[in-house]
Amino acid sequence: MVKHLLCTNCGYDMVGAEYLSNTVDSSLCNDGPMYSNSTLLDLNVKPYHQIVCPYCHTTGQWSN
């Protein structure tokens, strides 16, 4: 799993908790007896073309 994204439109670097809150579909993550939280996060990251930059509000313009 990538730990940060860089907006190619404005240069905003999204990392840490902000990265998780904007890239992971948290409704699909429930820690259970078979999977760890890190495995669930790896499986539920949104496609990059659906992620919106919180600074300039463009969608899908990311490099990592």
Stockholm file with secondary structure:
# STOCKHOLM 1.0

chainA/1-64         MVKHLLCTNCGYDMVGAEYLSNTVDSSLCNDGPMYSNSTLLDLNVKPYHQIVCPYCHTTGQWSN
#=GR chainA/1-64 SS CCSEEEETTTCCEEEHHHHHHHHBCGGGCCCCSSCCHHHHHHHSBCCGGGCBCTTTCCBSCEEC
#=GC SS_cons        CCSEEEETTTCCEEEHHHHHHHHBCGGGCCCCSSCCHHHHHHHSBCCGGGCBCTTTCCBSCEEC
//
